[in-house]
Amino acid sequence: MNSAMTRMTEQLLATALLVLALVPASLAQSECPEYHKFNCDRASDSRFSVNGQSRSAAVKVGEETELNIIVYRSQDYRISVCHDEKILGEALAIRLVEKVRVPKEGGDPSKKEFVEVEKVLWDNTEHDMLQEIEFSCTATKRIAVEVNAPGAAERKGRHADEDIGCVGILIEHMPTPGLGF
Amino acid sequence: MHTPSFVQPLAVLADHQPVRLMSPRFSIPLLALVLLTACGGGPEETTNQPTTDDLVIGGEEASVASLYQMPTPNELFGLVKQMAGEGHKRMLNPASNVDRYVTLKGRAVNFGVYATDLVYASSFKLNVEVARYYLTTKKLADALGINSAFTDADFVRLESNLTRGDSLEVISNDAYQRAYEKMQSEKMGPVLTMVLAGGWLESMHLVIRQIEAFGKNEQLMVRVGEQKVTLEHLISMMESFKDDPNVSGIYTELLVLRDIYDQLNVTRSAHQGASASGRMVLGDDVSVEMTDAKYAELMQAVDRLRTEWTKPEDQNE
């Protein structure tokens, strides 16, 4: 009876230890939905307000994830990206891509056909891997914020699940201010 | 700043089946499995199957996971408010209709309509209507299972701030945002897209009514023209759920509106110089030419659809 109790206690202890070992990973994942709220730095310019399209997500190393948003004419935006460097690596590759619906070239003119094309507007690999950008918008546009994580240098022996980390995309906006007096 | 530009077709993306690529909660079933085993229970089958109820497009074979966000209506009304004077409560969907939406589709679409009316009322400081539409929206939130977004504490806060328009705007917008996030976290994709469709249509209706009340203003017409972009975004977001029986009709009706927008001339030109704020300008200047005839056609289509979507369901044959 006693040995059965001991075995059961040992089993429970082992299970508890296993659960405790798993908790940090599970917490990290469950925190993803609000990751940008607590990990991305706000703009130094206090005129920027947080835009409701800000979002966080779990991202896998080497797989592209895009956040599709709308930016409005006559607004200035700041988009900053924060991420779990231990898993996803030091700097993410980030592109801002406009999605445009245009008439299909060579299509039947009687039935106006359309296709969607992408225009790369900004690519941080050409800008020292900057993790934030500020810009003005002179026309309302559909923008995809594309992120791709290279992965941390020390990845030896890691499981596939450990290649997934949190990324936050904080979007801030303000009406385009004029310069001068 | 130099802005490189090249064009890529999107056909590859369009072909992907909608599945969840990565769940932020992937570890929860694993934990549950461990705990069940510890309690002597058999290892129940846990599935991590892709679900269409998430706003993520892509899959194991896909190279891209796509997430969609829509701007909150206050962004548009904030811009409209600068150009078009005061708001009018007669433009809103009557609050008395709220109990007459009984289907999931009717409730979801009109939740979007009423939530937009709430944000409009708070943007234009229609204070009595803010309180009325908060309670109206909350009723439909309860019916849709997202009541946590509209709390009694917030209503008390709202009542005590009735004379402070800016606070009302913040409280209303926060409630809208919480409802949006709740639908995302609960994987209520089809409901969310119906809510957003109702919200988009009501925003269009309110801006058009604003134009009708205050006269055609070039800047407002530009805003109506630019809603082409938000409609395309919404339709793209709905693609994953277009076969859902509740969503399919709404999706098809929005395509009719997009067809009208497709007939407008759109001109793109490179922006010259920096912006007024000195920041880089992102992408081209775009001009959507809204003729009087096309505006009239669009207005009629929006009016027809709004009448249909907001019609109390006890009036249906």
Chai-1 contact restraints between the chains, C-beta under 6 A:
chainA,res_idxA,chainB,res_idxB,connection_type,confidence,min_distance_angstrom,max_distance_angstrom,comment,restraint_id
A,T15,B,A38,contact,1.0,0.0,6.0,A-B,restraint_1
A,V19,B,V34,contact,1.0,0.0,6.0,A-B,restraint_2
A,A25,B,S27,contact,1.0,0.0,6.0,A-B,restraint_3
A,S26,B,S27,contact,1.0,0.0,6.0,A-B,restraint_4
A,S26,B,L31,contact,1.0,0.0,6.0,A-B,restraint_5
A,Q29,B,P24,contact,1.0,0.0,6.0,A-B,restraint_6
A,Q29,B,S27,contact,1.0,0.0,6.0,A-B,restraint_7
A,C32,B,P24,contact,1.0,0.0,6.0,A-B,restraint_8
A,G52,B,T72,contact,1.0,0.0,6.0,A-B,restraint_9
A,G52,B,Q177,contact,1.0,0.0,6.0,A-B,restraint_10
A,Q53,B,Q69,contact,1.0,0.0,6.0,A-B,restraint_11
A,Q53,B,P71,contact,1.0,0.0,6.0,A-B,restraint_12
A,R55,B,Q69,contact,1.0,0.0,6.0,A-B,restraint_13
A,A57,B,L67,contact,1.0,0.0,6.0,A-B,restraint_14
A,A58,B,M22,contact,1.0,0.0,6.0,A-B,restraint_15
A,A58,B,P24,contact,1.0,0.0,6.0,A-B,restraint_16
A,K60,B,M22,contact,1.0,0.0,6.0,A-B,restraint_17
A,E64,B,S63,contact,1.0,0.0,6.0,A-B,restraint_18
A,E64,B,V64,contact,1.0,0.0,6.0,A-B,restraint_19
A,T65,B,A65,contact,1.0,0.0,6.0,A-B,restraint_20
A,E66,B,V64,contact,1.0,0.0,6.0,A-B,restraint_21
A,E66,B,S66,contact,1.0,0.0,6.0,A-B,restraint_22
A,L67,B,L67,contact,1.0,0.0,6.0,A-B,restraint_23
A,N68,B,Y68,contact,1.0,0.0,6.0,A-B,restraint_24
A,I69,B,Q69,contact,1.0,0.0,6.0,A-B,restraint_25
A,I70,B,P71,contact,1.0,0.0,6.0,A-B,restraint_26
A,I70,B,T230,contact,1.0,0.0,6.0,A-B,restraint_27
A,I70,B,H233,contact,1.0,0.0,6.0,A-B,restraint_28
A,D76,B,S277,contact,1.0,0.0,6.0,A-B,restraint_29
A,D76,B,R279,contact,1.0,0.0,6.0,A-B,restraint_30
A,E98,B,G283,contact,1.0,0.0,6.0,A-B,restraint_31
A,R101,B,E232,contact,1.0,0.0,6.0,A-B,restraint_32
A,E116,B,L10,contact,1.0,0.0,6.0,A-B,restraint_33
A,V117,B,V7,contact,1.0,0.0,6.0,A-B,restraint_34
A,E118,B,Q8,contact,1.0,0.0,6.0,A-B,restraint_35
A,E118,B,L10,contact,1.0,0.0,6.0,A-B,restraint_36
A,K119,B,S5,contact,1.0,0.0,6.0,A-B,restraint_37
A,K119,B,V7,contact,1.0,0.0,6.0,A-B,restraint_38
A,V120,B,F6,contact,1.0,0.0,6.0,A-B,restraint_39
A,L121,B,T3,contact,1.0,0.0,6.0,A-B,restraint_40
A,L121,B,L282,contact,1.0,0.0,6.0,A-B,restraint_41
A,L121,B,G283,contact,1.0,0.0,6.0,A-B,restraint_42
A,E134,B,R279,contact,1.0,0.0,6.0,A-B,restraint_43
A,F135,B,R279,contact,1.0,0.0,6.0,A-B,restraint_44
A,F135,B,M280,contact,1.0,0.0,6.0,A-B,restraint_45
A,F135,B,L282,contact,1.0,0.0,6.0,A-B,restraint_46
A,S136,B,S275,contact,1.0,0.0,6.0,A-B,restraint_47
A,S136,B,S277,contact,1.0,0.0,6.0,A-B,restraint_48
A,S136,B,R279,contact,1.0,0.0,6.0,A-B,restraint_49
A,S136,B,V281,contact,1.0,0.0,6.0,A-B,restraint_50
A,C137,B,L282,contact,1.0,0.0,6.0,A-B,restraint_51
A,T138,B,H271,contact,1.0,0.0,6.0,A-B,restraint_52
A,T138,B,V281,contact,1.0,0.0,6.0,A-B,restraint_53
A,T138,B,D285,contact,1.0,0.0,6.0,A-B,restraint_54
A,A139,B,D285,contact,1.0,0.0,6.0,A-B,restraint_55
A,A139,B,V286,contact,1.0,0.0,6.0,A-B,restraint_56
A,T140,B,E226,contact,1.0,0.0,6.0,A-B,restraint_57
A,T140,B,V229,contact,1.0,0.0,6.0,A-B,restraint_58
A,R142,B,V229,contact,1.0,0.0,6.0,A-B,restraint_59
A,R142,B,H233,contact,1.0,0.0,6.0,A-B,restraint_60
A,T176,B,S275,contact,1.0,0.0,6.0,A-B,restraint_61
A,T176,B,A276,contact,1.0,0.0,6.0,A-B,restraint_62
A,T176,B,S277,contact,1.0,0.0,6.0,A-B,restraint_63
A,P177,B,S277,contact,1.0,0.0,6.0,A-B,restraint_64
A,G178,B,A276,contact,1.0,0.0,6.0,A-B,restraint_65
A,L179,B,G278,contact,1.0,0.0,6.0,A-B,restraint_66
